[in-house]
């Protein structure tokens, strides 16, 4: 009889311990469920923030693309005054920041579209490249000073004066400048300052 009472008491103790363990597990389960809900909310918030960031980047990049395209077209219209050139700047990869440049010749019917790298003359590419390099230097926040070593020679003589005039106007409005290394005396009339290097000595020359 005593053994039965002892066993009965032991069973009751085990049942009580199991109930307490069950209660602890239920509390822990509820806590884990709360943590899971909080983590899900954090994940949703991160996903929303990521999409908002991508949207913001896309808008900034689209705005930047549009401004670059407008500036290039101003240059083309001014420099090549007797042509009907324009350019389309398109985003190939938004997050990879890849752009494509297509030149449109509206002077023929139907208008001809060609890739800037392969279907245009060196003079047109020189004008477009200048604007692109200048523009992206401006975007860095550093005052742009471009160094050009005879690079403008690809621009035909009839357009060269207007090319330099555009450069002067752009730099006067936006800041910075262009430093051209050249043996061509015809460029002197377009320069603000001229320096001559002779036998390793640099001297400023009056224009």
PADREN-79261 format. One record per residue (C-alpha): chain; residue in three letters; z, y, x. Coordinates in steps of 0.1 Angstrom, whole numbers, plus 5000, padded with zeros to 4 digits. Layout:
PADREN-79261
(A Ala (Z Y X))
...
This chain:
PADREN-79261
(A Unk (5000 5000 5000))
(A Unk (5010 5024 5028))
(A Unk (4977 5016 5045))
(A Unk (4958 5025 5013))
(A Unk (4976 5057 5010))
(A Unk (4969 5065 5046))
(A Unk (4932 5057 5042))
(A Unk (4931 5077 5010))
(A Unk (4946 5107 5028))
(A Unk (4922 5103 5056))
(A Unk (4893 5102 5033))
(A Unk (4905 5133 5015))
(A Unk (4908 5151 5048))
(A Unk (4873 5141 5058))
(A Unk (4859 5152 5024))
(A Unk (4877 5185 5028))
(A Unk (4863 5189 5064))
(A Unk (4828 5180 5052))
(A Unk (4830 5206 5024))
(A Unk (4841 5233 5049))
(A Unk (4813 5223 5072))
(A Unk (4789 5225 5042))
(A Unk (4802 5259 5033))
(A Unk (4797 5271 5069))
(A Unk (4761 5256 5069))
(A Unk (4753 5274 5037))
(A Unk (4766 5307 5052))
(A Unk (4746 5302 5083))
(A Unk (4715 5293 5063))
(A Unk (4719 5325 5043))
(A Unk (4723 5345 5075))
(A Unk (4692 5328 5090))
(A Unk (4672 5336 5058))
(A Unk (4683 5372 5061))
(A Unk (4672 5373 5097))
(A Unk (4639 5356 5087))
(A Unk (4633 5383 5061))
(A Unk (4641 5411 5086))
(A Unk (4617 5396 5112))
(A Unk (4590 5393 5086))
(A Unk (4595 5430 5077))
(A Unk (4593 5439 5114))
(A Unk (4561 5419 5118))
(A Unk (4546 5436 5088))
(A Unk (4556 5469 5102))
(A Unk (4541 5461 5136))
(A Unk (4509 5450 5120))
(A Unk (4508 5482 5099))
(A Unk (4515 5503 5129))
(A Unk (4488 5486 5149))
(A Unk (4462 5491 5122))
(A Unk (4473 5528 5118))
(A Unk (4470 5532 5156))
(A Unk (4435 5516 5156))
(A Unk (4424 5539 5128))
(A Unk (4437 5569 5146))
(A Unk (4420 5559 5178))
(A Unk (4388 5553 5159))
(A Unk (4390 5588 5143))
(A Unk (4397 5605 5177))
(A Unk (4369 5585 5194))
(A Unk (4344 5593 5165))
(A Unk (4353 5630 5168))
(A Unk (4349 5629 5206))
(A Unk (4315 5611 5202))
(A Unk (4303 5637 5177))
(A Unk (4313 5666 5199))
(A Unk (4296 5650 5229))
(A Unk (4264 5644 5209))
(A Unk (4264 5680 5197))
(A Unk (4268 5694 5232))
(A Unk (4240 5672 5246))
(A Unk (4217 5682 5218))
(A Unk (4224 5719 5225))
(A Unk (4214 5713 5261))
(A Unk (4182 5695 5252))
(A Unk (4171 5721 5227))
(A Unk (4178 5749 5251))
(A Unk (4165 5735 5283))
(A Unk (4134 5717 5269))
(A Unk (4125 5746 5246))
(A Unk (4089 5735 5240))
(A Unk (4099 5699 5231))
(A Unk (4117 5684 5201))
(A Unk (4142 5662 5219))
(A Unk (4175 5651 5204))
(A Unk (4199 5623 5212))
(A Unk (4219 5599 5191))
(A Unk (4252 5587 5206))
(A Unk (4265 5556 5190))
(A Unk (4297 5536 5194))
(A Unk (4289 5500 5204))
(A Unk (4325 5489 5209))
(A Unk (4352 5512 5195))
(A Unk (4381 5496 5214))
(A Unk (4361 5489 5245))
(A Unk (4349 5525 5244))
(A Unk (4313 5516 5249))
(A Unk (4286 5541 5239))
(A Unk (4248 5538 5237))
(A Unk (4224 5568 5240))
(A Unk (4191 5569 5222))
(A Unk (4167 5598 5228))
(A Unk (4146 5608 5198))
(A Unk (4112 5626 5205))
(A Unk (4105 5644 5172))
(A Unk (4073 5659 5187))
(A Unk (4053 5628 5178))
(A Unk (4046 5612 5144))
(A Unk (4064 5590 5137))
(A Unk (4094 5602 5158))
(A Unk (4098 5580 5189))
(A Unk (4132 5565 5198))
(A Unk (4138 5552 5233))
(A Unk (4168 5541 5253))
(A Unk (4181 5568 5276))
(A Unk (4182 5545 5306))
(A Unk (4148 5530 5303))
(A Unk (4125 5551 5282))
(A Unk (4129 5586 5294))
(A Unk (4120 5608 5324))
(A Unk (4144 5615 5353))
(A Unk (4146 5652 5343))
(A Unk (4158 5645 5308))
(A Unk (4183 5620 5322))
(A Unk (4196 5646 5347))
(A Unk (4203 5671 5319))
(A Unk (4221 5644 5297))
(A Unk (4240 5630 5327))
(A Unk (4253 5665 5336))
(A Unk (4266 5671 5301))
(A Unk (4283 5636 5300))
(A Unk (4300 5640 5333))
(A Unk (4311 5675 5326))
(A Unk (4323 5666 5291))
(A Unk (4344 5637 5302))
(A Unk (4359 5657 5331))
(A Unk (4370 5682 5305))
(A Unk (4386 5654 5284))
(A Unk (4408 5644 5313))
(A Unk (4424 5678 5312))
(A Unk (4414 5685 5348))
(A Unk (4392 5716 5354))
(A Unk (4358 5701 5361))
(A Unk (4340 5710 5393))
(A Unk (4309 5689 5396))
(A Unk (4293 5684 5431))
(A Unk (4255 5679 5429))
(A Unk (4234 5670 5459))
(A Unk (4199 5681 5451))
(A Unk (4202 5663 5418))
(A Unk (4185 5689 5397))
(A Unk (4151 5684 5415))
(A Unk (4143 5658 5388))
(A Unk (4141 5686 5363))
(A Unk (4106 5701 5362))
(A Unk (4102 5736 5376))
(A Unk (4094 5751 5342))
(A Unk (4128 5740 5328))
(A Unk (4149 5745 5359))
(A Unk (4159 5781 5353))
(A Unk (4169 5773 5317))
(A Unk (4189 5743 5330))
(A Unk (4209 5765 5353))
(A Unk (4213 5791 5326))
(A Unk (4228 5765 5303))
(A Unk (4252 5754 5331))
(A Unk (4263 5790 5335))
(A Unk (4269 5794 5298))
(A Unk (4287 5761 5294))
(A Unk (4310 5767 5324))
(A Unk (4317 5803 5313))
(A Unk (4328 5791 5279))
(A Unk (4346 5759 5289))
(A Unk (4357 5766 5325))
(A Unk (4351 5748 5357))
(A Unk (4319 5750 5377))
(A Unk (4291 5733 5395))
(A Unk (4288 5731 5433))
(A Unk (4252 5724 5443))
(A Unk (4242 5713 5478))
(A Unk (4205 5723 5483))
(A Unk (4178 5733 5508))
(A Unk (4159 5751 5480))
(A Unk (4160 5789 5483))
(A Unk (4149 5793 5447))
(A Unk (4183 5783 5435))
(A Unk (4200 5813 5450))
(A Unk (4192 5835 5420))
(A Unk (4211 5812 5397))
(A Unk (4242 5810 5419))
(A Unk (4274 5831 5416))
(A Unk (4282 5825 5452))
(A Unk (4262 5811 5481))
(A Unk (4276 5795 5513))
(A Unk (4254 5786 5543))
(A Unk (4264 5759 5568))
(A Unk (4249 5764 5602))
(A Unk (4260 5745 5633))
(A Unk (4292 5734 5615))
(A Unk (4301 5770 5606))
(A Unk (4304 5780 5569))
(A Unk (4295 5816 5560))
(A Unk (4293 5832 5526))
(A Unk (4259 5848 5519))
(A Unk (4253 5878 5496))
(A Unk (4230 5869 5467))
